[in-house]
Amino acid sequence: MEQVAYRTHNTEHVAHEGTPPLFSLRDAQVVRAGKTILSVDRFDLAEGEHVALLGPNGAGKSTFIQLLTREIFPLYREEPPVRFRGQARPLLSDIKQALGIVSATMHDQVRVHLPVSDIVCGGIFGTLGLPNHVEATTEQRAQALDALERLGIADLAERDVLTLSTGQVRRVLVARELMSDPKILIFDEPCTGLDPEGMYHVRRTMGLLAAEGRSVVLVTHYPEDIIPAIDRVLLIKDATIFADGPKQDLLTSEKMSALFGVPLSVEERNGWYSLQGKY
């Protein structure tokens, strides 16, 4: 199959003159055991911009995110391949303060009987729950309750987190990330394992955060997860950027079939996209 590369990208979130992108990648390659597992020629994400990373399993989506979070590093270049707000060597603490990450993997780590409010307050310390011998202050408790209120789940504050539904826990983890007031929220397969109700609330939560002016970066297999606020889509296949541009140009039957290698049909309704196989 002929590979299609859509390199043009039009966005309303153009940085002001002299303002560097939030993230910038140039000739970034990640190699493991002699094999290139991701190669990115060029990528910029502006402050406040939203983007969805879409592609099959093993395409390189998670590796892409780990490049941004500095969990992995690309091959050395004289000109650093990854920059954060123009900085070639930013402090890891600055990146962690700016980023909030919610994933099904993090959800799997929630295995202790703790009140939801403790889980949320743990976001201040980067822990799931409060560290040993640490008590949350009155102000921190109020901040946690505010985060839960904004997501519509303040009534869960005193519930044991292990008694919640999967969708409720996923939203609790979002509230936990809000404790550091991140400017970028990364949702890594946020609807994995959720029923329709849970999917509805997680997608609605992404929309609420986007409306607050935070950048939303979504990693998913499914166009159904891409909320209307996300206009830009990055398609990743075979460890490279297959296409990058407005979703109305890329979320088509032809391009989705080429991306996943099977015949697919895409439908759009009120800014939401759905994907079905052709049998």
C-alpha positions as CSV (number, residue, x, y, z in Angstrom):
1,M,0.0,0.0,0.0
2,E,1.3,3.4,-0.9
3,Q,2.0,5.5,2.1
4,V,0.4,8.9,2.2
5,A,2.2,11.7,4.0
6,Y,0.2,14.8,4.9
7,R,2.8,17.2,6.3
8,T,0.8,20.4,6.2
9,H,-0.9,21.5,9.4
10,N,-3.1,24.5,9.9
11,T,-3.9,25.6,13.5
12,E,-5.5,28.7,15.1
13,H,-3.0,28.3,18.0
14,V,-0.1,30.1,16.4
15,A,2.5,31.2,18.9
16,H,3.1,34.9,19.2
17,E,6.2,36.2,17.5
18,G,9.2,35.3,19.7
19,T,7.2,32.8,21.8
20,P,8.5,29.2,21.4
21,P,6.2,26.2,21.0
22,L,5.2,24.3,24.1
23,F,7.0,21.2,22.6
24,S,9.2,21.1,19.6
25,L,10.7,18.0,18.0
26,R,13.3,18.0,15.2
27,D,14.9,14.9,13.7
28,A,14.1,12.9,16.9
29,Q,14.8,9.2,16.6
30,V,14.4,6.6,19.3
31,V,16.4,3.4,18.9
32,R,16.2,0.2,20.9
33,A,18.4,-2.9,20.3
34,G,19.4,-1.5,16.9
35,K,15.8,-0.9,15.8
36,T,14.2,2.5,15.3
37,I,11.0,2.5,17.3
38,L,10.1,6.1,16.5
39,S,11.3,8.7,14.0
40,V,9.9,12.2,14.0
41,D,11.2,14.7,11.4
42,R,9.3,17.7,12.7
43,F,6.5,18.4,15.3
44,D,5.5,21.6,17.2
45,L,2.7,21.9,19.7
46,A,1.7,25.5,20.6
47,E,0.6,26.6,24.0
48,G,-3.1,25.9,24.4
49,E,-3.3,23.7,21.4
50,H,-5.0,20.3,21.4
51,V,-3.9,17.2,19.4
52,A,-4.9,13.6,19.2
53,L,-2.4,10.8,18.4
54,L,-4.1,8.1,16.6
55,G,-2.7,4.8,15.3
56,P,-2.6,1.0,15.7
57,N,-0.9,-0.9,18.6
58,G,2.9,-0.8,18.4
59,A,2.9,2.2,16.1
60,G,4.9,4.4,18.4
61,K,2.3,6.5,20.2
62,S,3.4,5.8,23.7
63,T,7.1,6.3,22.7
64,F,6.1,9.7,21.3
65,I,4.5,10.7,24.6
66,Q,7.6,9.4,26.6
67,L,9.7,11.7,24.4
68,L,7.7,14.7,25.6
69,T,7.7,13.6,29.2
70,R,11.5,12.9,29.2
71,E,10.9,9.3,30.2
72,I,13.0,8.3,27.2
73,F,15.6,10.2,25.1
74,P,16.3,10.3,21.4
75,L,19.6,9.7,19.7
76,Y,22.1,12.5,20.4
77,R,22.2,15.4,17.9
78,E,24.3,18.5,18.0
79,E,21.1,20.4,17.9
80,P,18.9,18.9,20.6
81,P,15.9,17.1,19.0
82,V,13.4,17.8,21.8
83,R,12.7,21.2,23.3
84,F,10.3,22.3,25.9
85,R,9.2,25.9,25.7
86,G,12.4,26.5,23.7
87,Q,14.7,25.0,26.3
88,A,17.0,22.2,25.2
89,R,17.6,21.0,28.7
90,P,14.7,22.0,30.9
91,L,14.4,20.9,34.5
92,L,12.5,17.7,34.9
93,S,10.6,19.4,37.7
94,D,9.4,22.1,35.3
95,I,8.1,19.5,32.9
96,K,6.3,17.6,35.6
97,Q,4.7,20.7,37.0
98,A,3.4,21.6,33.5
99,L,2.1,18.1,32.7
100,G,-0.7,16.1,34.0
101,I,-1.0,12.5,32.8
102,V,-4.0,10.1,33.1
103,S,-3.7,6.6,31.8
104,A,-5.2,3.1,32.3
105,T,-1.8,2.0,33.5
106,M,-1.9,4.5,36.4
107,H,-5.4,3.3,37.1
108,D,-4.0,-0.3,37.6
109,Q,-1.8,1.1,40.4
110,V,-4.8,2.1,42.5
111,R,-5.0,-0.9,44.8
112,V,-5.3,0.5,48.3
113,H,-8.3,1.3,50.5
114,L,-8.1,5.1,50.7
115,P,-10.6,7.9,50.7
116,V,-10.9,9.7,47.3
117,S,-9.8,12.9,48.9
118,D,-6.5,11.4,49.9
119,I,-5.9,10.1,46.4
120,V,-6.5,13.5,45.0
121,C,-4.4,15.3,47.6
122,G,-1.6,12.9,46.7
123,G,-1.3,14.8,43.4
124,I,0.5,17.5,45.3
125,F,3.3,15.1,46.2
126,G,3.3,13.0,43.1
127,T,2.0,10.0,45.0
128,L,-1.2,7.8,44.9
129,G,-2.5,8.9,48.3
130,L,-0.7,10.9,50.9
131,P,2.9,10.0,51.8
132,N,3.6,8.3,55.1
133,H,3.3,10.6,58.1
134,V,2.0,13.5,56.0
135,E,-1.4,15.1,56.6
136,A,-3.1,17.3,54.1
137,T,-3.7,20.9,55.2
138,T,-7.2,22.5,55.3
139,E,-6.3,24.4,52.2
140,Q,-5.1,21.3,50.3
141,R,-8.4,19.5,51.2
142,A,-10.4,22.5,49.9
143,Q,-8.3,22.4,46.7
144,A,-9.0,18.7,46.3
145,L,-12.7,19.2,46.8
146,D,-12.7,22.0,44.3
147,A,-11.1,19.8,41.7
148,L,-13.6,17.0,42.3
149,E,-16.4,19.6,42.1
150,R,-15.2,20.9,38.7
151,L,-15.4,17.3,37.4
152,G,-18.9,16.7,38.9
153,I,-17.8,14.1,41.5
154,A,-17.5,16.0,44.8
155,D,-19.9,13.6,46.3
156,L,-17.2,10.9,46.1
157,A,-14.7,12.7,48.3
158,E,-15.1,10.5,51.3
159,R,-15.7,7.2,49.4
160,D,-13.2,4.4,49.5
161,V,-11.5,4.6,46.0
162,L,-11.7,0.8,45.6
163,T,-15.5,0.9,45.8
164,L,-15.8,3.2,42.8
165,S,-16.6,2.2,39.2
166,T,-13.8,2.2,36.7
167,G,-15.0,5.4,35.1
168,Q,-15.3,7.2,38.5
169,V,-11.7,6.2,39.4
170,R,-10.5,7.6,36.0
171,R,-12.1,10.9,36.8
172,V,-10.6,10.9,40.3
173,L,-7.2,10.5,38.7
174,V,-7.9,13.5,36.6
175,A,-8.8,15.5,39.7
176,R,-5.5,14.3,41.2
177,E,-3.6,15.8,38.3
178,L,-5.4,19.1,38.6
179,M,-3.8,19.6,42.1
180,S,-0.6,20.9,40.3
181,D,-2.6,23.1,38.0
182,P,-1.0,21.6,34.8
183,K,-1.1,23.5,31.5
184,I,-1.0,20.3,29.5
185,L,-3.2,17.2,30.2
186,I,-2.1,14.0,28.5
187,F,-4.8,11.3,28.3
188,D,-3.2,8.0,27.3
189,E,-5.9,5.6,26.2
190,P,-8.3,7.1,28.8
191,C,-11.3,5.1,27.8
192,T,-9.7,1.7,27.9
193,G,-11.8,-0.7,30.0
194,L,-14.7,1.7,30.4
195,D,-18.4,1.1,29.8
196,P,-20.4,3.7,27.7
197,E,-21.2,5.7,30.8
198,G,-17.6,5.9,31.9
199,M,-16.5,6.8,28.3
200,Y,-19.1,9.6,28.2
201,H,-17.9,11.2,31.5
202,V,-14.2,10.9,30.6
203,R,-14.7,12.5,27.2
204,R,-16.8,15.2,28.8
205,T,-14.0,15.8,31.3
206,M,-11.5,16.3,28.4
207,G,-13.9,18.9,27.0
208,L,-14.1,20.7,30.3
209,L,-10.3,20.9,30.6
210,A,-9.9,22.1,27.0
211,A,-12.4,24.8,27.7
212,E,-10.3,26.0,30.6
213,G,-7.5,26.7,28.2
214,R,-5.3,23.7,29.0
215,S,-3.7,21.8,26.1
216,V,-5.2,18.4,25.8
217,V,-3.0,15.6,24.2
218,L,-5.0,12.5,23.6
219,V,-3.5,9.1,22.7
220,T,-6.0,6.6,21.4
221,H,-6.9,3.9,18.9
222,Y,-10.4,5.2,18.3
223,P,-11.7,8.3,16.6
224,E,-14.7,8.1,18.9
225,D,-12.4,9.4,21.7
226,I,-11.5,12.6,19.9
227,I,-13.6,15.4,21.4
228,P,-14.8,18.3,19.2
229,A,-12.3,20.7,20.9
230,I,-9.4,18.7,19.4
231,D,-9.0,19.9,15.8
232,R,-5.6,18.5,15.0
233,V,-4.8,14.8,14.5
234,L,-1.4,13.1,14.3
235,L,-1.5,9.7,12.7
236,I,1.3,7.4,13.6
237,K,2.1,4.2,11.8
238,D,5.3,2.0,11.6
239,A,7.2,4.3,14.0
240,T,6.7,7.4,11.9
241,I,4.3,10.3,11.5
242,F,1.9,9.0,8.8
243,A,0.0,12.3,8.6
244,D,-0.5,15.5,10.6
245,G,-3.3,18.0,10.0
246,P,-6.9,19.0,10.7
247,K,-9.1,16.1,11.7
248,Q,-11.7,16.9,9.0
249,D,-9.0,16.1,6.4
250,L,-7.6,13.0,8.1
251,L,-10.5,11.3,9.7
252,T,-11.8,9.9,6.4
253,S,-12.6,6.3,5.4
254,E,-9.7,6.3,3.0
255,K,-7.1,7.5,5.4
256,M,-8.3,5.4,8.3
257,S,-8.2,2.3,6.1
258,A,-4.7,3.1,5.1
259,L,-3.6,3.8,8.7
260,F,-5.0,0.5,10.1
261,G,-4.5,-1.6,7.0
262,V,-8.2,-2.9,6.9
263,P,-11.3,-1.5,5.1
264,L,-12.9,1.0,7.5
265,S,-15.8,3.5,7.2
266,V,-15.8,6.8,9.1
267,E,-18.9,8.8,9.9
268,E,-19.1,12.3,11.4
269,R,-22.0,13.8,13.5
270,N,-21.9,17.1,15.3
271,G,-18.1,17.1,15.6
272,W,-17.9,13.5,16.7
273,Y,-16.4,10.8,14.6
274,S,-17.1,7.0,14.6
275,L,-15.2,4.1,12.9
276,Q,-16.7,0.9,11.6
277,G,-15.3,-2.0,9.7
278,K,-16.4,-2.9,6.2
279,Y,-17.3,-6.6,6.1
